[in-house]
Amino acid sequence: MNGLFLFPEASRQDPAVERWMGEHPGALGGLARHWFDVMRHCGEDVRVLLHDGHPTACVGEAAFGYVDAFTAHVNVGFFRGAELADPEGLLTGTGRYMRHVKVRPGHPVDEAALARLIRAAYEDMARRARGA
């Protein structure tokens, strides 16, 4: 499984993720919770954990996305985001693999496009994890 970021300790429910969510109230916390829930509901094989202080979603044990809350925005990030099709131009970042979408309270985001990115990241990682 070359090139995958693996977390064998990921599980369906992680108390550390729930604590993180509880520690981030208000609009930013709501955005983080919403988009992480979208990741969680991508499939029965989604597992979660807190990695480097960020709620992280995996296909089995292969990480595909995360959220993080800052002072004025939430990042919805993708471990192989540089390889995702992004016709709406939501993704930012210059890393070799990772990209993210900044979501700000009171600033509209194309929710359908972001949900498609999350689904695409999940499906891409599922293919990679299967070795396809």
Secondary structure, 3 states (H helix, E strand, C coil): CCCCCECCCCECCCHHHHHHHHCCCHHHHHHHHHHHHHHHCCCCCEEEEEECCEEEEEECCEEEEEEEECCCCEEEEECCHHHCCCCCCCCECCCCCCEEEEECCCCCCCHHHHHHHHHHHHHHHHHHHHCC
